[in-house]
Amino acid sequence: MKPLTSRFCFLLASAFTSVYASSDSSGSGELAPCVARSPTTGLYYDLNALHVQPLPSDEKSRKYMRDESWHAKGYDYNANFTLNVCGPVVENITDVVGIEEERWQNVSAYYQTNGKTYSIGQQSSDPFFRGRKLVMNYTDGSPCDDEGSHNKSTIISFLCDRDVTTSTPIFSFVGTMDQCTYFFEVRSSAACGGYGHNPAGQGLSPGGVFGIIALIAVAAYLVGGCAYQRTVMHQRGWRQCPNYSLWAGIVDFLKDMAIICLSSLGRFFNFKRSTTNRASAGADGLQHGQFAGNRRRDVDAENRLIDQLDEEWDD
């Protein structure tokens, strides 16, 4: 009995896994902006919570929104950094070294020193995995040197920290070797990943995962219980069902409750009908009594008139 149930559960789990994997592989390239999927665990990582939105024109809405991008201290670099995730910084920056004016609004990371503003990367909304590391690259920043052969760029590594909320991520400047490529770490619960749906319809929500587990458990209970009742207890018909007496008692209880409810409703409507009939009968009886009383008074008046005429005739 036990090997049969285990084998059934294994087959169901294998079938579910293969279907899920095939659905993922069919549309693995269609992810929402600022969302990455781990190739090893299958978890989805949505970094949109770390994106600082531009301030709206409505003053009431602006009170509840962050009015500046994220900051990271440069320490020995002698400059502090300003960054945004999956979008340009919300600050209005101008005169960016080596960047055309029409691209100033697309700068996602920069620093200022000696009165000059240097871009260390243009906007990007495509995080990806390098091994087990969730990273994002910003490229095409200000020139690294006077020759302009290379441009400044940024690499951001996102680390899972469930104690850090999405509204207060920790941005840390790791360093730079050549003042051309800058390394940062971001700690946040947004980098912890999870199962969920994306616009392409991939993945399962936590409710869907729980539903699949529940269905497998119910199927194993029914198939295993029926096999045990049939092979060991030699039951046939409905008695092969596991815990037949329990389910039969529940069904009988529901039947009794339905009969009681229907009977109560029948008595209620019969009571209303009988009350209406009594009221109408009472009204009919009252009218009949009035009619009989009036008739009796008319007969007495006629008798008195006849007696009076008889007396006058005798006189």
Secondary structure by P-SEA (a helix, b strand, c coil): caaaaaaaaaaaaaaaaaaaaaaaaaccccccccbbbbccccbbbbccccccccccccaaaaaacccccbbbbbccccbbbbbbcccccccccccccccccccccccccccccccbbbbccccccbbbbccccccccccccccccccccbbbbbbbbbbbbccccccbbbbbbcccccccbbbbbbbccccbbbbbbccccccccaaaaaaaaaaaaaaaaaaaaaaaaaccccccccccccaaaaaaaaaaaaaaaaaaaaaaaaaaaaaaaaaaaaaaaaaaaaaaaaaaaaaaaaaaaaaaaaaaaaaaaac
